[in-house]
Amino acid sequence: MVCIHCTGGPIVIMVNTSTRLAQLWRQFVALPAQTDVAYSSTASLNAQFWLGHFPWRPTAAWAVLAALLAGGALSHVEALNWQTLALLVLLVDPLWGSIWRLAAGRRELLPLDAQIRAYRFWLPYVQPESPAQKLLGWDSANVLPLLFRVALPSLALATAVALVLGPVALALTALVALISPLGWTMRRSLGVQPILLQSIVTVALPWLLTLRLTSTHLSEQWLTPVTVLAALATFHHWGEVRLLRNHHDWFGATILGVAEINIVGLLVWMRAPFWLGLLVILWLPAWLVLYQRQPFQRVSFWWLAALLVSALGLQYG
């Protein structure tokens, strides 16, 4: 309230200060939004990491640990370059995984903004009714936004990390980039599940890159007990994923059994009898589940433990 005195007497002017402040607030601070704020606009490449499943199962990160154990990392922990190991795990687990996930198509991609999915890239050779569009059929499938908005950023970030780790990491990243569209083609066009390719990306390539960066096994010769175990672990993982997909898959069970027999033979040759007993105990639950014709999801932890134990037995038998 403001009171003004004039010659004719006092004049009282009522000013509602609260109303005025509310008007100023709406004018300067709380204007109605015409367009939602894109809070992800602080980054050029948006990344999101999440636990789709519990991590207690054979994955690329655990393959790195198994390769370290099989290569004798526990005996020279002080010589390990932890910065390199951190970049290694970042590359082979979330980054290679994001590239490989493209093989599953949109089913396993995070939901994209509707504007991104509806966006059409202007390229003259894939315009509607153009020969290339009719040949490839990309316009109806709307693949180009996924390639430009998902595939290229994933590949760019993985390439940047691989450049820091060296030429072998860069070459294997390029290999993963080739395997992913191959898996997509096998699944979508041929009706074949690329499970072996998944095992190669999950176990074989991370294992070999870890050995290359942390030990001299690959520089001396390719065929060593450590690389043989890497191959057997890859085939074991192939059988695991087949059985996880269908617990009636007897070919997957055969792959699993052949891989385990060969791992036993390798450890016998390396004279590690103690680890054999422990491995049999860890492998037994899967065979009991197979005998009972039940799903295998609950035995993934035992497969992971057996992977790490076999790597320990190879080096410390």
N, C-alpha and C positions, 0 to 999 in steps of 0.2 A: 504494500500500500504506500502511495506517495501523496503527500499533502502540500499544495501550493497556495500561498497567501497572495491575494490581489487586493486592489483598493476597494472593491465592492464587497470584500469579505473572503474568507477562506474557501478555496475550491479544492475539493478532494477528488483525486483521480485514482481510481482503483486499477492496479496492475497485477494481474495474476502471473506472478513470476514462475510458478510451477508449470503453467501451460506454455509459457514462452520457452522455458528450458526443454520441455518435451518436443516442441516444434524444432528447436535447434538440433536436438538429438536425432530426430528423424531426418532432418535435412543434411546433416554432415556425417552421421555415423550409420544410422539404421535405414538407409534408403531401401525400398523394395528391390529385391534381386530380379534382374531381367534374365540373367544367365547364371547358372550355378558355377561356383569357383572350382577350378580343376586343381585340387591339392597335390596331384601328382606332377604338376608342371615344373617342379623344382629340379627335376632330373631329365637328362636327355634319353637315357635308357632306364626304364622302370623295371625293377626286379622285385620279386616276391618269393620268399622261401617259406615252406610249410612242411609239416610232417603229415604226409598222406597216409602213412602206416607207421606202426611202431618201428623204431630203428633196429630192433633186435632180430635182424634177418640178414642174410648175405646181400650186401650192397657194395658199391664201388669204394666207399670210404673204408669198409671192413677189408676189402681186397688189398687196399694200400697197407693196412696194418698187418695183414697176413704176409704180404711180400716183405715188409720190414722184419717180421719175426723170422721168416724163412731165410732171409739174407743175413741174419746175425746182427740185427740192429741193437739188440739188448747188450751185446758185448762191447759196443762202442757208442753209447748214447751221447757221450760228450762231443763226438765228432759230427753229429747230425746237425744239419742246417735247418733250424725250426722255421725260418721264414720261407725256405723252399718247400718244406713239408706243408706249411699252411696253404701256399699257393697251389701245391700239388692236389691236396684234398679239395680245394675250391674248384679246380679245373675238372677233375675226374668225376666228382660227385654231383654238385648242382649244375655245373655248366655243361659238361657232356650229357648229363641227364636231361637238361632242357632241350638240347639238340635232338637226342634220341626220342624224347617224348613226342616230337613232331611226327614220328612214324605212326603214332596212334591216331593222328588226325585231331579233329576238334573235340573228340570225346574226352581226352585227358588234358586239354588246355584249360586254363582258367577262363571263366566267362569274360568276354571282351565287351567293352562298351558298345551299345547298339549303333552309335554313330560310326565307330571303327568298322564294325561288320558290314554296315551298309555303304561304306565309302567305296567308290569306284576309281581306280587309277586310270588316268587318261594315257593310254598307250595306243597308238594308231593301229598296231598290228593285232590287238586283241579287242577291238571295238565290236559291239554287237553286229552280227551278220558278216563280220570279216572272215576271210578264209582261216586265219590262225585261230580265231575264236571258235569256229565250227569244228576245227580239227582237235583243239585241246579241250573245249568245253569248259574253260575256266570261268566264263562269265556267269553261267548258271550255278556253278559250284562256289563261286566267290572265293577263290583260293588266293588271289593276289594280295588282298589285305592281310591275310595270315602270313604270307611269305615276307612282306615288307615290314609288318608290325611285330612279328614274333620271331620268325626264323633268322632274319638278318641281324637283329640286335643280339640274339643269343650267340650267333656265330661270331659277331664282332667282339663281344666281351670275352668269349672263350679264346679267340685268336690273340687278343691283347695279353691275356694271362699266359698263354702258351709262348708268346714271343719272349717273355721274361724268363721262362723256364728253359728255353733252348730249342734247337731245330727238331729234336726228336719229339718233343711235346707238340710242336707245330705240325709235324707230319702226322702224328696220331690224331690230332684234332681234325685235320683235313680228312683223315680216314673215317672218323665218326660222322663228319658232315656228309660223306658219301654213303655210309651205311644207313643213315636215317631215311633218306628218300628211297633207298632200296627196300628197307623194311616197310615203308608206306606202300610202295608198289606191290610188294608181295601180299600184303594184307588186303589192300583195296581191290587190286586188279586180278590177282591170282588166287585169292581166297586161302592163302597159306599164312599161318601165324609165324612171324620171324623170331621164334624163341631162341634159336641158336645165335642169331645176331645180337639179341638182348644179352645173352650170357657173355658174348665177346666184349661188348661195351661195359658190362658190369664187372667182370673178373679179369679177363685176359689182358685187355689194353691197360687198365689201371695198374695191374701187377707188373707188366713189362716196363711201363714208364717209371714206376717206383724203383725197380731194380736199376734202371738206366741212370736215374738221378742220385741214388743213394749207395750203390755198390759197384763193384767191378765185374760182376758175373757176366754181363752181356758184352763187355769189352774184351773178355778173355775168349769166350766161346758161347755160342747160342745154346747148345744142348748141355744143360747142367741139371742136377737134381732139382734145383729151384725152378727152372723153367719147365721141367717135366711136371712138377707138382702144379704149376700154374695151368698147364694144359688139362691135367686131370681135374683140377678144381673147376675149370670152365665147363667141362663135360658134366661134372657132377651138378653144377648149377643148372645146366640145360635140362637134366632129368628132374631136378627140383621144380623148376617152373612148369614143366609139362605136367607133373603130378599135381601141382597147385591148381593148374587150370582144369584138370580132369583126373580125379583119383582112380579112374578105371584105365588110365593110359599105361598099358603093359610095356609099350616100347620105352616110355619114360622110366618105368621101373627097371627095365633092362639096362638102360644107360646109367642109371644110378648104381646098380649093382656092379657093372663092369668098371665104373670109375672107382668105386670103393675097393674092389679087389686089386686094382692096379695101385692104389694108394697104399694098401697093405703091403704089396710086393715091394714098392719103393722104400717103405720104412724098414722092411726086413732087410733089404739090401743095404740100407744105411745103419743097420744094427741098432734099432730103437724099439726093443720089445715092450718097455713100459708104456709107451704112448699107444701101442696097438690095443692093449686092453682098454684104455680110456676111450679110444676111438670107437671100439665095438659098443661100449656102453652108450655113447652119444648117438650112434647110428641106429641102435636097436629100436627106439620109439617110432621112427619112421616106418620100419618094417612091421611093427605091431599094428600101426595104423593102416598100413596096406593090407595086412591080413584081415583086419576087421572091416575093410572097405569103407573107411571113414575119410572125411576131408583132411588135407594135410596142413591147413593153415596154422595149427597149434604146434607143429614140430619145426617151424622155421628157426626158432632159437637154438634147437639142438644141432641143426645143420650149420648154423653160424659158429657155435662152439666147436664143432668137429673141424671146421675150416681152420680156425685159429690153432687148435691142438695139433693138427697135422703139420702146420707150418712150424710150430714149436718143436715137434718131434724131429722134423727134418734137420734142423740146425743144432738142436741140443739133445740128440739121442745118445 
